[in-house]
């Protein structure tokens, strides 16, 4: 099935990729000097448009979902793809949260006055044009556009064929809202209609795209990182771990593990591997496993865990490196905290890990030694999220170490420049 909906074409559909990048660059120059009030007015127009868009968006999304089912799309990806009236209202609410955040552009990061009287200040400035390549996640279309706008950036999007109909409608809505608010509609562009050629063009658009952000499967992210000539902020797959320490509270362990796995299993902060301290596994693992089974979770357990939970499936070597995005969970019994840390070092994608413990010293050691973007004590991994962190939304969750790490909000979409104010000084 390759059906598409008529109408809802973006304002840029007749342009070449090069023309769209040029238009985005021109729009970025205008956005860089827009006031916070102007940008917030545009965001309010976007929030209204998204909240009131169900009649246009849902039929397009239903068509994408039908195409996905016919093409064998997994249940996890279908969940990420789906937009309904409730999710559209939530997206509008996330845009309004961004309105309430401080505009980062012009923020003074640091400054000083030199002995010769030169006044230095390092200030935040927009990147300029942000590119994004992502799969089956139409919410990202709105999230990235809103964060880019607030931080003074234009954005060029490649949302993937799986969400092509939905994204076409959303981009048209965003462009109309920008025009309504008096800001350039060209600040939001898409290259979806060029297919893979569009993605390749973004990866090769050095000088046209200032930074490229991939979101999606490990394969997509790896391709963008390895093949792009444009600077990339790497977001990562989520092979996420929880460790149940000896002496942990059983009720807390059940609540955290079930929420981390079941709350929304298709997203990158969902739990994929459970590690349990051998010294307390016979007390902790049975109630946790029972609660997971009640929620339909299939356990893939090592030999020591299967000795306690006999009906679990045997784990394979591949399970420890698998981001299931489904109601599946790998389970291992480990000797102690040292063994848990070693397992995490070997198999983590450096996204999010949590420990459930009553021991302050072991909690602090876990926080210090786990090398991930978000490390937690006695909390669900589902909290690694820009909205939950108070960013309104997120561009993605960076698992790299340069510039940005963890959920990326407004400051992570800015660079800095130095302003130097003098009174005729020359260097001796």
C-alpha positions in Angstrom: 0.0 0.0 0.0 1.4 3.4 -1.0 -1.7 5.5 -0.7 -1.3 9.2 0.3 -3.8 11.8 1.2 -4.3 14.7 -1.2 -3.8 18.3 0.0 -2.0 19.6 3.0 1.1 20.3 0.9 3.8 22.4 2.4 4.6 25.8 1.0 7.9 24.5 -0.3 6.9 21.4 -2.2 8.0 22.8 -5.6 11.5 23.7 -4.5 14.7 21.8 -4.9 16.6 20.7 -1.8 19.2 23.4 -2.3 16.5 26.0 -2.6 14.9 24.8 0.6 18.2 25.0 2.5 18.8 28.5 1.1 15.3 29.5 2.3 16.0 28.0 5.7 19.2 30.0 6.0 17.5 33.2 5.2 14.7 32.4 7.7 17.4 31.6 10.3 18.9 35.1 9.9 15.5 36.6 10.6 14.8 34.4 13.6 18.2 35.2 15.1 17.0 38.8 15.8 13.4 37.9 16.6 12.3 38.9 20.1 11.1 36.5 22.7 7.6 37.9 22.4 7.6 37.3 18.7 8.7 33.8 19.0 6.3 33.1 21.8 3.4 34.4 19.7 4.4 32.0 17.0 4.6 29.1 19.5 1.1 30.0 20.7 -0.2 29.8 17.1 1.6 26.5 16.7 0.0 25.1 20.0 -3.5 26.1 18.8 -3.0 24.7 15.4 -1.8 21.4 16.7 -4.5 21.1 19.4 -7.2 21.8 16.8 -5.7 19.6 14.0 -7.2 16.2 14.7 -9.6 16.4 11.8 -6.6 16.8 9.4 -3.9 14.9 11.2 -5.7 11.7 12.4 -6.9 10.5 9.0 -3.3 11.0 7.6 -1.9 9.2 10.6 -4.4 6.4 10.2 -3.2 6.0 6.6 0.4 5.8 7.8 -0.5 3.2 10.4 -2.4 1.1 7.9 0.7 1.3 5.6 2.9 0.3 8.5 0.8 -2.7 9.4 0.7 -3.9 5.8 4.5 -3.6 5.7 5.0 -5.5 8.9 5.8 -2.6 11.3 6.4 -3.7 14.8 3.8 -2.9 17.6 6.4 -0.7 19.2 7.0 1.5 16.1 3.2 1.7 15.6 2.9 3.1 19.1 5.5 5.7 18.3 3.8 6.6 15.0 0.3 6.9 16.4 -1.2 10.4 16.9 -4.7 10.7 18.3 -6.7 13.6 19.7 -5.2 13.1 23.2 -1.6 13.0 22.0 -2.2 16.1 19.8 -3.5 17.9 22.9 -0.4 16.8 24.8 1.8 18.1 22.0 0.1 21.4 22.1 0.6 21.5 25.9 4.3 20.7 25.4 4.6 23.7 23.0 3.0 25.9 25.6 5.5 24.8 28.2 8.2 25.9 25.9 6.6 29.4 25.8 7.1 29.6 29.5 10.8 28.8 29.4 13.5 31.4 29.3 14.7 32.4 25.9 18.3 31.2 25.8 19.4 33.6 23.0 21.6 36.4 24.3 22.1 34.8 27.7 25.5 35.7 29.1 27.4 32.5 29.9 30.4 34.3 31.4 32.3 37.5 31.1 35.1 39.7 32.4 36.9 43.0 32.0 40.6 42.6 31.1 43.3 44.8 32.7 43.4 46.8 29.5 39.8 47.7 29.8 38.4 45.3 27.1 35.0 44.0 28.2 34.4 40.3 27.3 31.1 38.5 27.3 30.3 35.0 26.0 26.6 34.8 24.9 24.3 32.1 23.6 23.4 32.3 19.9 21.4 30.1 17.7 23.1 27.4 15.6 21.3 28.7 12.5 19.9 25.8 10.6 19.3 22.5 12.4 18.7 19.3 10.5 16.8 16.3 11.9 16.5 12.8 10.6 14.1 10.5 12.4 11.8 7.6 11.9 8.1 7.0 12.6 7.9 9.7 15.3 5.6 12.5 14.1 5.6 14.1 17.5 9.3 14.9 16.9 8.2 17.1 14.0 6.4 19.4 16.4 8.8 19.1 19.3 11.9 19.9 17.3 10.2 22.7 15.3 9.0 24.4 18.6 12.4 24.1 20.3 14.2 25.3 17.2 11.9 28.3 16.9 12.3 29.3 20.6 16.1 29.0 20.3 16.2 31.1 17.1 16.9 28.3 14.7 15.4 27.2 11.4 14.9 23.5 11.0 14.9 21.1 8.0 13.2 17.8 8.7 13.4 14.3 7.3 10.8 12.3 9.1 10.9 9.1 7.2 8.4 7.3 4.8 6.6 5.6 7.6 5.1 8.9 8.8 5.1 10.7 5.4 1.3 11.5 5.4 1.2 12.7 9.0 4.3 14.8 8.7 3.1 16.5 5.5 0.0 17.7 7.4 2.0 18.8 10.4 4.6 20.7 8.5 1.9 22.6 6.6 0.3 23.4 9.9 3.6 24.7 11.4 4.3 26.8 8.3 0.8 28.4 8.4 1.1 29.1 12.1 4.5 30.8 11.6 3.1 33.0 8.8 0.1 33.9 10.9 2.5 35.1 13.6 4.5 37.2 11.2 7.6 35.0 11.2 9.0 33.3 8.1 7.2 30.1 7.2 10.5 28.9 5.6 11.8 28.4 9.2 10.3 24.9 9.0 11.2 22.8 6.0 10.9 19.2 5.1 12.7 17.0 2.6 10.4 14.0 3.1 9.2 14.2 -0.5 12.7 13.4 -1.7 12.9 10.1 0.2 16.4 8.8 0.9 17.9 11.4 -1.4 16.6 14.0 1.1 18.3 12.3 4.0 21.6 11.9 2.1 21.4 15.6 1.1 21.1 16.7 4.7 24.1 14.5 5.7 26.1 16.2 2.9 24.9 19.7 3.4 28.0 21.1 5.1 27.6 24.9 5.1 23.8 24.6 4.6 23.0 22.6 7.8 24.9 23.7 10.9 24.1 20.6 13.0 22.3 17.4 12.3 20.4 15.4 14.9 19.4 11.8 14.2 16.6 10.0 16.2 15.6 6.5 15.6 17.0 3.0 15.4 20.7 2.2 16.2 21.2 1.6 12.5 19.8 5.0 11.5 21.9 6.8 14.1 25.1 4.9 13.1 24.5 5.7 9.4 24.1 9.4 10.1 27.2 9.5 12.4 29.4 7.6 10.0 28.3 9.1 6.7 27.6 12.8 7.6 29.9 15.6 6.7 27.8 17.9 8.8 28.5 18.0 12.6 26.2 15.5 14.3 24.8 15.4 17.8 24.4 11.7 18.4 21.3 10.4 20.1 21.4 6.8 21.1 19.4 3.6 21.4 18.3 2.7 24.9 19.6 -0.6 26.2 18.5 0.6 29.7 19.4 -1.2 32.9 18.0 -1.5 36.4 19.9 -3.1 39.3 18.1 -4.4 42.4 20.6 -4.2 45.2 20.7 -6.5 48.2 18.3 -5.2 50.9 16.2 -3.2 48.4 12.6 -2.5 49.3 10.4 -5.1 47.5 7.5 -2.8 46.9 9.7 -0.1 45.6 11.5 -2.6 43.3 8.2 -3.8 41.9 6.9 -0.3 41.2 10.1 1.0 39.6 10.7 -2.0 37.4 7.1 -2.3 36.2 6.9 1.4 35.5 10.2 1.4 33.7 9.3 -1.5 31.5 5.5 -1.3 31.0 4.6 2.4 31.1 5.5 2.8 27.4 7.7 0.0 26.2 8.4 1.4 22.8 10.4 4.4 23.8 14.2 4.7 24.4 14.0 5.2 28.2 12.1 2.0 28.7 13.9 -0.7 30.7 15.4 -3.5 28.7 17.6 -5.4 31.2 17.0 -6.2 34.9 20.0 -7.2 37.1 19.4 -8.6 40.6 22.0 -9.1 43.4 22.4 -12.9 44.0 22.5 -12.3 47.8 18.9 -11.3 47.7 17.5 -12.6 44.4 15.2 -15.2 46.0 13.4 -12.5 47.9 13.4 -9.7 45.2 13.0 -11.5 41.9 9.8 -13.6 42.4 7.4 -10.6 43.2 9.0 -8.5 40.5 8.7 -11.3 37.9 5.1 -11.9 39.0 4.2 -8.3 38.6 5.8 -8.1 35.2 4.0 -11.3 34.0 0.7 -9.8 35.1 1.4 -6.9 32.6 2.2 -9.4 29.8 6.0 -9.1 29.9 8.0 -12.0 28.5 11.2 -12.6 30.6 14.5 -13.7 28.9 16.5 -14.9 31.8 20.0 -16.3 32.4 20.4 -19.7 34.1 20.6 -18.3 37.7 17.4 -16.2 37.2 15.6 -19.2 35.6 16.4 -21.3 38.7 14.2 -18.8 40.6 11.7 -17.9 37.8 11.3 -21.3 36.1 8.8 -20.2 33.4 11.1 -17.5 31.9 12.6 -18.1 28.5 16.3 -18.8 28.2 18.3 -15.6 27.5 20.7 -15.6 24.5 23.9 -13.6 24.2 22.1 -11.2 21.9 19.4 -10.4 24.5 21.8 -8.4 26.6 22.4 -6.0 23.6 18.8 -5.8 22.4 16.6 -2.7 22.6 13.3 -4.7 22.5 10.8 -1.7 22.3 8.2 -4.3 23.3 7.0 -6.2 26.4 10.2 -8.2 26.6 12.8 -8.0 29.3 16.2 -9.6 29.9 16.9 -10.7 33.4 20.2 -11.7 35.0 21.3 -12.6 38.5 24.7 -11.1 39.3 27.1 -11.7 42.1 27.1 -8.1 43.5 27.4 -4.4 42.7 30.8 -5.0 41.0 29.3 -7.6 38.7 26.3 -5.3 37.9 28.6 -2.4 37.0 30.7 -4.7 34.8 27.6 -6.0 33.0 26.4 -2.4 32.4 29.8 -1.4 31.1 29.7 -4.3 28.6 26.2 -3.8 27.3 24.9 -0.3 28.0 24.3 2.2 25.3 25.0 4.9 27.8 21.4 6.2 27.9 19.8 5.6 31.4 20.5 3.2 34.3 18.9 3.0 37.7 19.6 1.3 41.0 17.1 0.3 43.6 18.8 0.3 47.0 18.7 1.3 50.7 22.4 1.6 50.9 23.7 5.2 50.5 27.3 4.3 49.9 26.3 1.8 47.1 23.9 4.4 45.6 26.7 7.0 45.5 29.1 4.5 44.0 26.5 3.6 41.3 26.0 7.3 40.5 29.8 7.9 40.2 30.8 4.8 38.2 28.0 4.3 35.7 28.9 6.2 32.5 25.5 7.1 31.1 23.7 10.2 30.2 21.3 9.8 33.1 22.0 7.7 36.2 19.3 7.3 38.8 18.7 6.0 42.4 15.3 4.7 43.4 13.5 6.1 40.4 11.9 4.9 37.2 14.0 5.2 34.0 11.0 6.7 32.3 11.9 10.1 33.9 14.8 10.6 31.4 12.7 12.9 29.2 12.9 16.5 28.3 9.3 17.2 29.4 9.8 15.4 32.7 13.1 17.4 33.3 11.2 20.6 32.8 12.4 21.4 29.2 8.9 21.5 27.7 9.9 19.0 25.1 13.2 17.6 23.8 15.1 17.4 20.5 16.4 14.0 21.6 18.4 12.3 24.3 22.1 12.7 23.5 24.4 9.8 24.5 27.6 11.5 23.3 29.9 13.6 25.5 30.5 16.7 23.5 28.4 19.8 23.8 25.2 18.1 24.9 24.4 15.0 26.9 21.1 13.6 28.1 17.7 15.2 27.2 18.3 18.2 24.9 16.3 21.3 25.4 16.7 25.0 24.5 20.3 25.6 25.6 21.5 22.5 23.7 20.2 24.1 20.5 22.5 27.1 20.9 26.2 27.8 20.5 28.1 30.7 21.9 30.1 33.6 20.6 32.4 36.1 22.3 31.4 39.8 22.3 34.4 42.2 22.8 33.8 45.9 23.6 36.7 48.2 23.5 37.7 51.8 23.5 40.5 51.9 21.0 42.8 49.2 22.6 45.5 47.7 20.4 47.6 44.7 21.3 51.2 45.5 22.2 
